[in-house]
């Protein structure tokens, strides 16, 4: 019979490549890891690891068990949390992963409301951009992932295996220095992105950068990117200093205090879909369901 603690040890060994490193990650000793791996191999009746000197790799059976471990552990977590909530033993915990502009806009409002309604619910927050955040969810390393995907983008992620809670549609906006020739027309209506073809550009995160290049290509030009940074305040600061123009999601602009810049409504319109994702089993956990509800309410404000 498989035991959850043995599966957690197997995943740690597979991820770290050694018993000692797995022990450090799990907070136990190397002999304890070795003992639990032997117990797991005895229970399944076949070797799961091949040990060669200091190197260690999974057997075919080990690879198969690691593939299934995330789903098994997610199911067990769902069962534990739901039973505990029903029994009134604890309110639950939620591991949330969000991209930076979501962390500074949607997440604070949602978590403050969640704490007011369910003060016993513990929520941890880590930051990661999709698709990394989605992969963390699938691997069982978080319970809710705040993610986004661009409308009509090539190679858009498939989320058919996940529970998708739509939150909002976020439009990309142009940023120009306040003394830019187009700044005076900011309130006059949409500006064709081709109007910025000859400008130096400041690009954002790698995903946004790729989207920028696609949009500019559809308008018939290749942007000259002078600066690139994952830090949204840095993008705004560089534009404000007159060093170039940029395109950012509106949610990202709202997460900073834009000084010395003007926002432009761009055509063609480019939008990204903001969603909260979880696994089907975890969607039944009361604490996870409450977190999804509060994220949806925060997005509606």
N, C-alpha and C positions, 0 to 999 in steps of 0.2 A: 504494500500500500504506500502510495506517495505521500510524503509529508511536506507541508508548505515550507518549513524551515530548511529542509534539504534542498528544495527547489531554489530558494533564495541563495543558498550557499553555492549551488551549481551555477546560477547566473553570475554571481560575483566572481567565481573562479574563471568562468568563460570570458568575462569582461576584463579582468585584470591580468590573467595569464599565469597566476601562481597562487598557492595556498597562503603564503605569507601576506601578499598584497590583498587577497580576498579577506583575510582575517582583519587587516587594518581597516578595510572598508566597512566590515560588519561589526567591528568592535569586539573581536574575540581572538583567541590564540591560533597559531598555525596548526598545532596538534588537534584542536577542536574542529577546524575546517577539514583536516584530513580524516578524522573519525566520522564526521557526518557524510563526507563523500563516500567512504567505504560502506556506510549504512545504506546510502542511496543506491549504490551499485549492487549491494546484496538484495535490496528490495525489488529492483528491476531485473536482476538476474543476468546482467551483461555489463562489461566494462563501459564506462562513459568517458574516460580520459586515457590518453596515451602519454606516459611520462618518459622523456628521453633527456637525461642529464638535468639541466636547469630548465629545459623547455617543456611545455605541456600543451597538448592540443586535444580537441574533442574527437571522439570516435563518431561514426555515423549515428549511432544511437544517442550519443551525447548531444549532437547537433539537433536531432529531432526533438529531444526533450527540452532543450533551451528554447527552440522555436515556440513550443507550446506553453512554456513556463509563464510568459507574460499574461496570456489569457487565463490560465489556471489561477494565478495569483490575483488577477483583477476580479475574477469570479469569487474567490475566497474573501477578498476585501469587501466586495459588495454584500456578501452574506453576513460577514461580521458586523459591518456598519448598520445594516438594516435591522438585524436582530437586536443589536445594542440599543438602537433608537426605539424600537418597539418595547423593549424591556425597560427603557428609561434609565439605562446604566450610564450613558454618555450621549452627548449631542452629535459627536462625530468630528471628523477632521477632513480638510480638503487641501490638496496640493495643487496650486494654481500656477500655470506658466503663461506669461503674456509677453507680447512684443512691447517695446519701450513706450510708444505713444499711447497704447492702450493702458499701460501701467500708470501713466500720469493723468489720464482723463477718466476712463470708465471704471477702472479698478478701485480707486479710493472711494468713490461714491457708493459703489456696490458693496464693498466690504464694511464700510461704516454702517450702512443699512442692515447688512447681515448681522453684524455684531449687536445692533440695537434689538433685533427680533430674536436672535439666537445667540445670546452671550456666551454660551458654552462651546460653540463651534469654533474650532481652531483652523485658521487658514494660513498656509505658508505661500510665499510668492517668490518665483524665480523668473528671470527674463530670458527669452529666446525668441528668435524670429522664426516664422514658418519657412521651410518645412521642418526645421529642427524641432520646433515645439510639438508638431504633430507626431513626429517620430518618438519623442519622449512619451507622449500619451500612449501610442501603440505598444511601446516597450514596457509599460506599466510604471514609469517613473514619475507620472503626475496623474491627477484625476480630472482636471479641466484644463484645456488649452485655448487661450484666446488667439485667434489666427485670422488671416485675411488671404484673399486671392483676387487678382484683377479680372474684371469682366473681359471675356474674349481673349485672354492672354494665351499664347501658345504653351502647351505643356502644363495647363492648370492641374493642380492636384485633384485626385479622386478621393472623396470622403465617404464613399458608399458604405464602408464598414463601420462608420462612426455615427453617433447621434449629433446632428447639426442644429444648433440653436441660432437662427439669424438674429443679428443685433442691429446693424445699421449699414447704410451704403455711404461710403466716404469718397468724396470727389477730390481729385487732384487739382491744386490751384498753382498758379504761377507766382513767383516772388521776384520783384525787381527793386533796385534801390529807389528811395523816395524821390530822387532827382532824375530818375530815368525818364526818357522821352515818353514811355507808355504809362508812367505813373499818373499823369494828369487824366488819362482816359480810363482809369481803373473802375470808375462808376458808370462809364458810358455803355457798358455791355461786354459781351465775350470778345476775347482777342484770339486770333488764329495763332497757333503755336509757331507757325512759320514766320511770324513777325520777329521771333527771337532767334532765327537761324544763324545770324552772324554774331551773336553774343557769346562771350565766354560763359561756361556753365559751372555751377557747383552741384555735384551729384551727391545723393544720399546713400542709403544702405545698398548693398549689392543687388538686392531684389528690385528696389525702386530704381536703381541705376539701369538695370536691364529693361525695365518697363519704359523708362525715359528714352532709351535708344530705339526701342520698338516704335513708340509714338512719333518720335522725330523722323524715323525712317518712313513712316506712313505719310508724313507731311513733306517728304522729299529732301531731307537734309540729314546730315550726321552732326550731332552736337560736339563742339570743341570743349571737352571737359578739362578745365584747369585745376580744379580741386575736387576731392572726393572724401567724404567723411560719413561715418555712421551716426555722428552726433547731430541731432536736429538743431539744438541751439547754435552749434558751430556753423551749420548751413545758413541759418538766419543771420548770424553775425557777419559772415563773409559777404552775403548779399547786401546787408546794411552798410558795409564798408565800401560798397561800390566795386567789388571784385568780380561780379558776375551776376547771373540770374539763376533761378532754380525752379524746379517743380517738386512740390511735396504734397502728401495727403493733407487734407484740411485738418484732420484730427491731430496730425503731427504739429501743425502750426498752432493749434489751440493749446498744445501742451507746453509751449514756450511763450515768452513775452516778446513779440516781434517789435524791434525798434529799428527805425530807419529804413523800413521796407514797405512796399505796397503789394497787396494781393491782387492778382488778376484772375478773372474767370476765363478759362481757356477753352477753345474749340479746336479739334473735336473733344467732347467731354470724355474724360477717363475716370473710371470709378473703380473702387475696390470694395468687395463684400467683407464686412467684419462679422465674424461668427464666434460662438463659443462651442467647443467640441468636447465630447466625452465618449467613453466606451458604452455600448448598450447595457452591460451589467451595472456599470457605475451610475448610469442615469437613474436607476431605481433607488440609489442610496439617498436618504433624506437630506443629508448635508450637501451633497453634490447638487441635487435638484434645487435646493434653496439658493445655492450660489448661482446657478444658471438663471433662476428667476430674478435675482437682484441685479445681475449683469444686464438682463433684458430691460429692467426698469431704469437702470442708469443710462442705458443707450437711448431710451425713449424721452429722456428729459431734454 
